[in-house]
Amino acid sequence: MPTLFEPFTIKNLTLRNRVVMPPMCQYSVTAKDGKPNDWHFVHYTSRAVGGAGLIIIEMTDVEPDGRLTDYDLGLWSDDQVPAFRRVIDACHAYGSKVAIQIGHAGRKAEDAPTPVAPSPIRFSDRYKAPRQLTTEEVRNMVAKFEAAFRRALEAGVDAIEIHGAHGYLIHQFHSPLTNRRTDEYGQDRLLFGVEVIKAARRVLPESMPIFMRISAVEYVDGGYGLEQSVEFCRRYREAGVDLFHVSSGGEGPIGSGGVPGAEPGYQVEYAHTIRRALGVPVIAVGKLQDPRLANRVIEEEKADLVAVGRGMLRNPYWANEASLTLGGSPLTPKAYERAYRL
């Protein structure tokens, strides 16, 4: 029976434990240049000191107008690579592996003069009306993703996560609510995501895993549900995804059905269903900051890894404290050893 603090291996990536810091935007790029600064260095490195097995750097965008805000990270230029490498090297020094989430906000790009999207459908009255991408622009967008993947590899990442969740561009393409195109990218709504995955596979070594974050259900009236997401995950797996990071929602205002409970662990069964249906590793996420609950998710083999978001925002040493709670050893470096002596 696996536990939260046993190693996990996928392809050539071995994690010291199954605790994941998920990508969480910091909105802290004060220079608006897409480069991680001292805030990001301390933010990520402290979670490595705190014992996290895997750190996934927040959504990093493939073009300036693909950012949620101008204060977000980006990898649209080679000039941005050294700042990412500094953060990644420091996390490696303290034993954590590092992935980076590559994405594009699409119609949810708040600071873009005119956001772009599969179809010209506004997210809500609070957001700008987007412009529909031409077929050629969609193809060029795939190339922008590919260039960002190449830069991430140069920066030293251990894995790539493609952001296909939470109502951002790839999600917008595969959702029938937001993709009403008549060209090839509308006739096959999964085509854009498939092409992005294949672009990652072209760039990355075969030994490096590709993760994909998906929203398993939309909670929107007329949106897709778990049965449909299992099928599009099947297609994405065939294109080259090695692991799915399973979340939910984000493509519109909550519909009449609402979010079912939103109690601790409310998204775990989505991850479990995809894991069981496709035989693919998954990360579960969603109010899993109780170490006993997180451990039980692993023990019951409902997921292979557990992501702890808000818990790690509150406590950079969450993994270390969870290990102690579960009867394990401290995970922090030698400098802190005396904190645990009787």
C-alpha positions as CSV (number, residue, x, y, z in Angstrom):
1,M,0.0,0.0,0.0
2,P,1.6,3.3,-1.0
3,T,1.8,6.3,1.3
4,L,2.1,10.0,1.0
5,F,5.8,10.0,1.9
6,E,7.0,7.1,-0.4
7,P,8.9,8.0,-3.6
8,F,7.1,8.1,-6.9
9,T,8.6,7.5,-10.3
10,I,7.3,8.4,-13.7
11,K,9.6,7.9,-16.7
12,N,13.0,9.2,-15.6
13,L,11.5,11.5,-12.9
14,T,11.7,10.2,-9.3
15,L,10.1,12.3,-6.5
16,R,11.2,12.0,-2.9
17,N,7.6,12.0,-1.8
18,R,4.1,12.4,-3.3
19,V,3.4,15.9,-2.0
20,V,2.9,18.4,-4.9
21,M,2.9,22.2,-4.6
22,P,0.4,23.1,-7.4
23,P,0.8,26.1,-9.7
24,M,-0.7,29.2,-8.0
25,C,-0.4,32.6,-9.7
26,Q,1.5,35.1,-7.5
27,Y,0.7,38.3,-9.6
28,S,4.0,39.5,-8.4
29,V,6.1,40.3,-11.5
30,T,6.4,44.0,-10.6
31,A,8.5,44.8,-13.6
32,K,5.8,43.3,-15.9
33,D,8.6,41.6,-17.9
34,G,7.5,38.0,-17.3
35,K,10.6,37.2,-15.3
36,P,10.5,35.6,-11.8
37,N,12.0,37.9,-9.2
38,D,13.2,37.7,-5.6
39,W,9.6,37.1,-4.5
40,H,9.3,34.0,-6.7
41,F,12.8,32.8,-5.7
42,V,11.9,32.9,-2.0
43,H,8.3,31.6,-2.6
44,Y,9.4,28.4,-4.4
45,T,12.7,27.7,-2.7
46,S,11.1,27.8,0.7
47,R,8.7,25.1,-0.3
48,A,11.7,23.0,-1.4
49,V,13.3,23.6,2.0
50,G,9.9,22.5,3.5
51,G,10.1,19.1,1.9
52,A,7.7,19.2,-1.1
53,G,8.5,16.4,-3.6
54,L,7.3,18.3,-6.7
55,I,6.9,22.0,-7.2
56,I,4.9,23.2,-10.2
57,I,5.7,26.8,-11.1
58,E,2.6,28.9,-11.6
59,M,1.1,29.4,-15.1
60,T,3.8,30.8,-17.3
61,D,2.5,32.3,-20.6
62,V,3.6,31.9,-24.1
63,E,3.0,35.5,-25.2
64,P,2.5,38.8,-23.3
65,D,-1.2,39.1,-24.1
66,G,-1.7,35.5,-22.9
67,R,-1.2,36.5,-19.3
68,L,-4.1,36.8,-16.9
69,T,-2.5,40.1,-15.8
70,D,0.7,42.0,-16.7
71,Y,2.1,40.8,-13.3
72,D,2.3,37.1,-14.4
73,L,5.2,35.0,-15.6
74,G,6.1,34.3,-19.2
75,L,8.5,32.4,-21.4
76,W,8.0,34.2,-24.7
77,S,11.7,35.3,-24.8
78,D,15.1,33.7,-24.4
79,D,15.9,36.6,-22.1
80,Q,13.5,35.2,-19.5
81,V,15.3,31.8,-19.2
82,P,18.1,32.7,-16.7
83,A,15.6,34.0,-14.1
84,F,13.7,30.8,-14.2
85,R,16.9,28.7,-14.1
86,R,18.0,30.6,-10.9
87,V,14.7,29.5,-9.1
88,I,14.8,25.9,-10.5
89,D,18.5,25.4,-9.5
90,A,17.8,26.5,-6.0
91,C,14.8,24.2,-5.6
92,H,16.9,21.3,-6.9
93,A,19.6,22.1,-4.3
94,Y,17.0,21.3,-1.5
95,G,15.8,18.1,-3.0
96,S,12.6,19.1,-4.8
97,K,11.9,18.4,-8.5
98,V,10.4,21.2,-10.5
99,A,7.8,21.3,-13.3
100,I,6.4,24.4,-14.9
101,Q,2.9,25.1,-16.1
102,I,2.8,26.5,-19.6
103,G,-0.4,28.2,-20.7
104,H,-2.4,31.0,-22.3
105,A,-5.3,32.8,-20.6
106,G,-7.2,33.3,-23.9
107,R,-10.4,35.3,-23.3
108,K,-9.6,35.6,-19.6
109,A,-6.5,37.7,-20.3
110,E,-7.5,40.8,-18.2
111,D,-4.8,43.2,-19.3
112,A,-4.6,42.3,-23.0
113,P,-5.9,45.2,-25.1
114,T,-8.0,42.7,-27.0
115,P,-8.0,39.1,-25.7
116,V,-8.1,36.2,-28.2
117,A,-10.2,33.1,-28.1
118,P,-11.5,30.2,-30.2
119,S,-14.7,32.1,-30.6
120,P,-15.7,35.8,-29.8
121,I,-17.6,34.9,-26.6
122,R,-17.0,37.1,-23.5
123,F,-16.4,35.2,-20.3
124,S,-18.5,37.6,-18.3
125,D,-19.4,41.3,-18.2
126,R,-16.3,41.9,-16.1
127,Y,-14.1,40.7,-19.0
128,K,-13.3,42.2,-22.4
129,A,-14.9,40.8,-25.5
130,P,-12.3,38.6,-27.2
131,R,-11.3,38.4,-30.8
132,Q,-11.6,35.1,-32.6
133,L,-8.2,33.6,-33.7
134,T,-7.9,32.9,-37.4
135,T,-6.9,29.4,-38.4
136,E,-3.4,30.6,-39.2
137,E,-3.1,32.3,-35.8
138,V,-4.1,29.1,-34.1
139,R,-1.3,27.3,-35.9
140,N,1.1,30.1,-34.8
141,M,-0.1,29.7,-31.2
142,V,1.0,26.1,-31.3
143,A,4.4,27.3,-32.3
144,K,4.5,29.7,-29.4
145,F,3.7,26.9,-27.0
146,E,6.5,24.9,-28.6
147,A,9.0,27.7,-28.2
148,A,8.0,28.1,-24.5
149,F,8.5,24.4,-23.9
150,R,12.0,24.6,-25.4
151,R,12.8,27.5,-23.1
152,A,11.5,25.7,-20.1
153,L,13.7,22.8,-20.9
154,E,16.7,25.1,-21.2
155,A,15.8,26.5,-17.8
156,G,16.2,23.0,-16.3
157,V,12.7,21.8,-15.5
158,D,12.1,18.1,-14.7
159,A,8.6,18.0,-16.3
160,I,6.2,20.2,-18.2
161,E,2.6,20.8,-17.3
162,I,0.3,22.0,-20.0
163,H,-2.6,24.1,-18.7
164,G,-5.8,22.8,-20.2
165,A,-8.1,23.7,-17.2
166,H,-9.9,26.6,-15.5
167,G,-11.3,28.2,-18.6
168,Y,-8.0,29.1,-20.2
169,L,-7.2,28.8,-23.9
170,I,-6.9,25.0,-24.3
171,H,-10.0,24.5,-22.2
172,Q,-11.7,27.1,-24.3
173,F,-10.9,25.1,-27.5
174,H,-12.2,21.7,-26.1
175,S,-15.3,23.1,-24.5
176,P,-18.5,23.2,-26.7
177,L,-19.5,26.3,-24.7
178,T,-16.7,28.4,-26.1
179,N,-15.6,26.8,-29.3
180,R,-18.1,27.4,-32.0
181,R,-15.7,27.5,-34.9
182,T,-16.4,26.0,-38.3
183,D,-12.8,25.4,-39.4
184,E,-10.7,22.3,-38.5
185,Y,-10.2,23.5,-34.9
186,G,-14.0,23.6,-34.5
187,Q,-14.8,20.4,-36.3
188,D,-12.4,18.7,-33.9
189,R,-12.4,20.7,-30.7
190,L,-9.5,18.6,-29.3
191,L,-7.2,19.3,-32.2
192,F,-5.6,22.4,-30.7
193,G,-4.8,20.6,-27.4
194,V,-3.5,17.6,-29.3
195,E,-1.2,19.7,-31.4
196,V,0.2,21.5,-28.3
197,I,0.9,18.1,-26.7
198,K,2.6,16.9,-29.8
199,A,4.7,20.1,-29.9
200,A,5.8,19.4,-26.3
201,R,6.7,15.8,-27.2
202,R,8.8,17.1,-30.2
203,V,10.8,19.3,-27.9
204,L,11.2,17.3,-24.7
205,P,13.3,14.1,-24.3
206,E,11.1,11.0,-24.4
207,S,12.3,10.3,-20.8
208,M,10.7,13.6,-19.5
209,P,7.0,13.3,-18.5
210,I,4.3,15.6,-19.8
211,F,1.6,16.5,-17.3
212,M,-1.7,18.1,-18.2
213,R,-4.1,20.0,-16.0
214,I,-7.7,19.5,-16.9
215,S,-11.1,20.5,-15.5
216,A,-13.0,17.3,-15.2
217,V,-16.4,19.0,-15.0
218,E,-17.5,22.5,-15.9
219,Y,-20.4,23.1,-13.4
220,V,-21.9,25.4,-16.1
221,D,-25.3,24.9,-17.6
222,G,-24.8,23.0,-20.8
223,G,-21.1,22.3,-20.0
224,Y,-19.4,18.9,-20.2
225,G,-19.2,16.4,-17.4
226,L,-16.9,13.6,-16.2
227,E,-17.9,11.1,-18.9
228,Q,-16.8,13.6,-21.6
229,S,-13.6,14.6,-19.9
230,V,-12.6,10.9,-19.6
231,E,-12.9,10.7,-23.4
232,F,-10.9,13.8,-24.1
233,C,-8.2,12.7,-21.6
234,R,-8.0,9.5,-23.6
235,R,-7.3,11.4,-26.7
236,Y,-4.7,13.6,-24.9
237,R,-3.0,10.6,-23.5
238,E,-2.7,9.1,-27.0
239,A,-1.1,12.4,-28.1
240,G,1.6,12.1,-25.4
241,V,0.3,13.1,-21.9
242,D,1.8,10.9,-19.2
243,L,-0.1,12.2,-16.1
244,F,-3.3,14.3,-15.6
245,H,-3.6,16.9,-12.8
246,V,-7.4,16.8,-12.2
247,S,-9.2,19.9,-11.1
248,S,-12.6,21.3,-12.2
249,G,-14.6,24.4,-13.2
250,G,-13.5,27.7,-14.6
251,E,-15.3,28.0,-17.9
252,G,-18.2,30.2,-16.9
253,P,-20.4,31.3,-14.0
254,I,-21.5,28.4,-11.8
255,G,-24.7,26.9,-13.2
256,S,-27.9,25.8,-11.6
257,G,-26.2,22.6,-10.3
258,G,-23.5,24.5,-8.5
259,V,-20.3,23.0,-7.1
260,P,-21.2,19.7,-5.3
261,G,-20.4,20.5,-1.7
262,A,-16.8,21.7,-2.1
263,E,-15.9,19.8,1.0
264,P,-12.4,18.6,1.7
265,G,-11.5,16.1,-1.1
266,Y,-14.5,17.0,-3.3
267,Q,-12.5,16.6,-6.5
268,V,-10.7,13.3,-5.6
269,E,-13.3,11.1,-7.2
270,Y,-12.8,13.0,-10.5
271,A,-9.1,12.1,-10.4
272,H,-9.9,8.5,-9.3
273,T,-12.3,8.0,-12.2
274,I,-9.8,9.2,-14.8
275,R,-7.0,7.1,-13.2
276,R,-9.2,4.0,-13.3
277,A,-10.7,4.5,-16.8
278,L,-7.4,5.2,-18.5
279,G,-4.8,3.5,-16.4
280,V,-2.8,6.7,-16.2
281,P,-1.2,8.4,-13.1
282,V,-3.1,11.4,-11.7
283,I,-2.6,14.3,-9.2
284,A,-5.6,14.9,-7.0
285,V,-6.3,18.5,-5.7
286,G,-8.9,20.4,-3.8
287,K,-8.9,21.1,0.0
288,L,-6.5,18.3,0.8
289,Q,-4.5,20.1,3.4
290,D,-5.3,17.6,6.2
291,P,-2.3,15.3,6.1
292,R,-4.4,12.3,7.1
293,L,-6.9,12.9,4.3
294,A,-4.0,13.4,1.8
295,N,-2.4,10.2,2.9
296,R,-5.6,8.3,2.7
297,V,-6.1,9.4,-0.9
298,I,-2.7,7.8,-1.7
299,E,-3.3,4.7,0.4
300,E,-6.6,4.0,-1.2
301,E,-4.9,4.5,-4.6
302,K,-7.4,7.1,-5.7
303,A,-4.5,9.2,-6.9
304,D,-0.7,8.9,-7.3
305,L,0.2,12.4,-6.1
306,V,-1.6,14.9,-3.9
307,A,-1.4,18.7,-4.5
308,V,-1.8,21.0,-1.6
309,G,-2.5,24.6,-2.6
310,R,-3.9,26.8,0.1
311,G,-2.2,24.7,2.8
312,M,1.2,25.5,1.2
313,L,0.4,29.1,0.8
314,R,-0.2,29.3,4.5
315,N,2.7,27.2,5.5
316,P,5.8,26.7,3.2
317,Y,6.8,23.7,5.5
318,W,3.5,21.9,5.1
319,A,5.2,18.7,3.8
320,N,7.5,18.6,6.7
321,E,4.7,19.1,9.2
322,A,2.6,16.5,7.4
323,S,5.4,14.0,7.7
324,L,5.7,14.6,11.4
325,T,1.9,14.4,11.9
326,L,1.9,11.0,10.1
327,G,4.7,9.7,12.4
328,G,7.6,10.3,9.9
329,S,10.9,12.1,10.1
330,P,11.6,15.8,9.6
331,L,12.1,16.7,5.9
332,T,13.9,20.0,6.5
333,P,17.7,20.5,5.9
334,K,20.4,19.8,8.5
335,A,20.4,23.5,9.6
336,Y,17.0,22.9,11.2
337,E,17.8,19.6,12.8
338,R,18.0,20.8,16.4
339,A,14.4,22.1,16.2
340,Y,13.3,18.4,16.5
341,R,15.6,17.3,19.3
342,L,14.0,16.5,22.6
